[in-house]
Amino acid sequence: MCYHKTMKTIEQSLTAEQTNHLNSFFEYPQDVLFFDIETTGFSPRSASIYLIGCAFYTQSGWRIRQYFADTPAQEAEIVKEFVSFSATFTDIVHFNGLTFDVPFLQAKCKRHAVSTFSPQNQCDIYKCISPYKNMLHLPGCRQRQLEEFIGIHREDPFTGGQLIELYRAYQENREERLLQVLLLHNAEDLSGMLRLYSIMSIPMLFEQGRFTIDQMYLQSLPDTGGVSRPEFRIRLNAGTALPVPISCHGADGILKQCFLSGKNRTILVKLPVWDGELKFFYPDYKNYAYLPEEDQAIHKSVAVYVDKSRRMPANASNCYTRKTGQFLPWFGEAPEHIPLFKHTNKDRQNWFLPDEQFWKDEKLQHLYIHHFLQKMMKYEKKCK
């Protein structure tokens, strides 16, 4: 460790065990900076920043750098040094920083006439993970709760609030023991944040569609009554390992019949299949005629050749053609070339009939699965 005469700048290396998992998340780790601040209160008007810690990648591995103010008078110095250093990175990562760290730091930049802290890209781990609280069965989303959830255990027993009194005591007597306690808390916040980043594999899967398809197929299985029921199964590779197993299904609508589970990099999805007849509804029903005997609609340009007694103007509920097959539920918007089917025109759930093109088109398959994952994510947010 090295110390400066005014503010203190402390650096230490992180172990490969703490950081190896980051290799699968960042293509250019040298562009990424994790940071966390320690303050003497919640308001930048009355409280000061006494410690800014950050973690960054070097050719020799990940390192932690801490800017420590012996007194509140050194706040401007540590803010200036950190903001200048952070400007060399394009991606900033923090935990609940959008609510606290970033606006607090920006207020201090303004007070001390320092170039403002304005990251190009920010990732708030808390904001990204909190929508999945129910899915992960979390007691809460504070950093320590998430760390314990994925098996991270700290040496530091103190909370940020308890450290305020320790910092005040340090200012009075400058005990090295107190300094080490203050630095340890911040260093474990940072190392915990780096290890906790593995949980970002979950929003990357659901929101960014970060996965590859290993296998997908239709199969028939007997239900509890011995009747054979078709089921659509998918196996995905998440690319980055999930830190904990996940499992979820919706409680209403079609999601009630869907199931997803994941462990390590493997994601298994089960979706229902409608085996039977569905209808494709034409949106411009005023341009169609309905044929009761055939129970289908045809365009007016063709209907003129049908006897008037066998046709009638179509309406929204009968302007359809029927199709029989094994349909899969469609989630979200569909490409124009994908016809969507329903039971009735008022149904909200759409279905599609997978054809030869679907089984060959990997981009279309990826789109289909991504729509499903986003639907599950929105359901989880709604239930938050």
N, C-alpha and C positions, 0 to 999 in steps of 0.2 A: 504494500500500500504506500501511496505517496501523499504528502500533505503540503498545502501552500500556506504562506504567511497570513494572507487575508482570509478569504473563504477557503474552505477545504475542498479539494477534488480527490476523490477516492476511486480507485479502479480495482476490479477483480475479474478473474475469468470464471466462466460457467463450465460445468462438466459436460461431456458428450451425452451422458445419461439424461441430463436436463434439457438438451436441445436437439438431439438427433431427429426427433419426430418433425421438426420444423422443415427439414429438407423436402418433404413431400407437399408442403404448403406454399413455399416461396421459391419462385423460379430465380429471382434476383434478391437474395436475403440482404445484400449490402444496401438496398434501398429502403429497408424497414427499420423503424425505430419504435421500441416500446418505451413508455414513460409513465411515471407516477409522481405525484407531489405530496409532501407532508406540510400541514399548515397548523397555525395556532388557533384556528377557529373556522367557522363556515362562511363568514362574510369577508370578501376582499377589502371592504372599507375599514374594518376594525382588526382583522387578523393578518398575519404575515406568512409568507412561505419561508420555511427554514431549511427545506431539503427537497431537491429535485433529483430523482433517479431515472436512469434510462439504460436500456439494454440494446446492443447493436452487434452486427456481425463484422468480423475482421477475418483476414486470411488465416489467422491462428485459431479462429472459433468465435463464439459469442462471448461478449464481455458486458459487465455492468459498470457504469460510471455514475458517481453521485456527487452532486454539488451541494455542499453543506454551509449554511450561514451560522457562524458562531454567535452572532447577534442579529436582531432585526435590521440593523443598519446595513448589513451585508446583503439584504434581500435583492436590491437592484443589481448587484454584481452577479449573483447566481442566476437571476432571471436573464440577464444579458448574455451570459456565457451559454446557458442552455438554449435559448432561442437561436443564437448564432450557430450553435452546433446542429440543432434540429433542422435548420434550413437546408442542410446538405442531403436530407432524406425526402423521398417523395411519398412514403407511406408511413402513417403514424398509427400505432395501436395503443389502446388504453382500456381501462375497466371503469365504466360509468363516467368516463371523461367528458362526454358531451354535456352531462348535467353539472359536473363539479370542476374537474381539473382544467379543462380547456377554458371555460369562461373565467375562472379564477385567475388563471395565468394571463389571459388577455387583458383583464382589468389591471393587473400589475404592470403589464407592458405599457399600458396607457399612462398609468401613474408615474412610471419612471422614464417616460419618453423613450422607450425601447422599441425597436422594430417589432410590429405585432406578430404574434404567434398565429400563423395561418397555414395549416397543413394542406397540401394538395388533395390527399386522400386520407380519410380517417376510418378506423375500424374500432367500434366500441363493443367489446366482447359482451358486456352486460346487455346492451340493446339487442345484440344478435341472438343471445341465448334465452332471454326471458320469455319469448313467445313459446318456448318448448318446455316450460316448467311442468305442465301437466303430463306431457308425453314422457318426460324423464322422471316423473314422480319426485320432484325436488321439494324439499321443505322450504326453500327460499333461493334467491339468486345472488346473495352477497358473495364476494370473492371467496371468503373462507369456506362458505357452505359448498360452493362448487368444487373447491380444492379437495375438501374432505370426501365429496361425492365420487371423485375419480381417483381417490387414494393418495392425495398429497398431504403430508403431515409436516407441520412447521416446528421449528425450535422456539420461535418468538411467541410468547404468551399474551402480549399486549395488544390492545386495540388502538386505533388512531387517536381516540379521545384520551386514553390514558397516557399516551406519549406527550401530550401537551404539557402536563405537569412535569414530566421527566425532562423536557426541553427547558422549562423554566428553571428547574433545579440545576441543569447543566450550565446555564448562563451564570449562575451564582458561584459555582465552584470549579467548573471545567474538568470534572472527573472523567477520565478516559473510559471508565466502566459505563457511564451514562451515554457517552458518545457511541460506544459500540452497540448498546441496546437500540439507540435511535437508528443507527445505520442498518442493523440487522433487520429491523421491522421493514424498512423500505426495500432492502435487498430481497427479502423473502416475498414482498409484494410483487417485485419484478420477476424473480425466478418462478414464482407461482403463476404469474401471468403467462410466461413463456410456456410452461408445462400445461397450463390450462387451455392454451390455444388449440390443443388437440381436439377440444370439444367443438371447435369451429367446423369440423367435418360434418356436423349435423345440419347447420344452415347451408353449407356448401352443397350438400346432397339435395335438400328439399327446395332451396331457393335458386341456386345457381345451376342445378342439373349436372353436378359434377359426378358422373358415374359412367360406366360402360356396361353394356348388356352381355352377360355370359350365356344366358339361356332364356327362352320364352316358348311356351307351348300350351296347347289345349289338352285337357285330359278329363275323363269321366270317372267319378268316384261314387260309391254307394252312400246314401245318407243313412240316418238312423233307422229308416223304414225299409232299407234295402233297395231303394229306388236309385238308379244311376243318375247322377247330376254332373253336368259339365262344369269345369273350373279352369280358369286361366292362371297359369303360374309363371312367374318371372324371377330370375336370379340376376342380381346386379353386383358389380364390383364398384365400391365407393371410391376407390383410388387412394383415399387416406383413411387409415383405420379409425373406427369409432372407439373412443376411450371407454365406453360402457355399452352393454347391450341395450337395444331399444325395441319396443314393441308397441303397436298402436292400431286402433281401428275406430271408425266413427260410431256415433251412437244414434244417428238418424239418417234417413234417406238411403241412398245407394252405398254410402260410406259404412253403414252398419254391416254390410256384407263384404267389405274389403278388409284385408289384414296385411300388416307390414311388420317384419321383424328384421333386426340387424345385429350382427356381432362381428367384431374385427372389420374386415373389408366386405363381408358378404351381406347383401340385403335380399331378403325373400319377400315377394309380394304375391298375394292371392286375390284375384278379382272374380266377381260373379259373371256368369254367362247366361244370356237369355236365349234359350233354345226353343224357337217357335217363330211366330209371325209378328212383324212390326210394320209400321206404316211410315212412308216418307211423305211429308206434307209440303205441298207447293205453297210458297208464300204469297204469290199473286193469284189468289183463287178467283178473282173476277175474270180472269182470262181462261178459265177452265169450266168444263161441264162435268157433272157427276152422272155416272151410269149405275143406277141402283141394282140392275141384274148382275152386272159384273163386279159391283162394289169397288169402283175405282173412278178416278177422275182422268179426263183426257183434255188436251188443249182444244180451244174453240175451233182452231183451224182444221182439226180432224173431226171434231164433233158435228160439223155441218153435214157430214156424210152418214150420220146416225139418225134414225127416225126420231122425231120430236117426242113421241110417246115413250121412248126408251132413255131419254136424257132430261136433265134439269140443271139449272144454274148451280154451280158449286158454291159452297160456303167454306168458312175457315175449318169447320169440323169434318168435312167429308172430301176435301180437296187433297187426295192422297193416292198413292199406289202402294200395294202390299208386297211384302217380301218375306220369305221364310229362310231361316238359317240360324247359325249360332252367332249371336251379336255380343259385342263387348261394350261396356259403358264408356262413353266419351266424356272427358272432363275439360272444361274451358272452351276456347274458340277452336274451330276446326279449319283446316285449309279448304279452299273453295272446291277442290276436287274430291273431298270426302263427304259423301251424302250421309246425313244423320237421320235416324229413325226414332219414332216414339210410339207409345201405346195410343195416346190421344194428343190432339193438338195443344192441349193445355198442360201437358206434362212438362216438368222442368228438366227431367233427366233425359239426355240424349244417348243413343246407342249407335254403333256403326258395325258394318259387316266386313271383317278383315278379309281382304282378297289376296291374290297372288302378289300384287304390288306391295301390299303392307308387309308381307313376310320377307320380302327382298329389300325393302327400303329402310336402311338402318337409321337414317335421319328422321323418318316419319315415326319409327318405333321409339326413338329417343324423345321426340316431341310428345308422343302419346303418354309415355311414362312420366315425363317431366310435368305434364298437365295434372296427372294424378297426384304426384308428390306435392305440387303447389296447392291442390285442393285439400289435401290432408293438412298442410301447414296452415291454411286459412281457417280450417275447422279448429285446429289447436289454438290459434289466436283468439277465435270467437269464444272458446271455452276457458280462456285464461282467467 
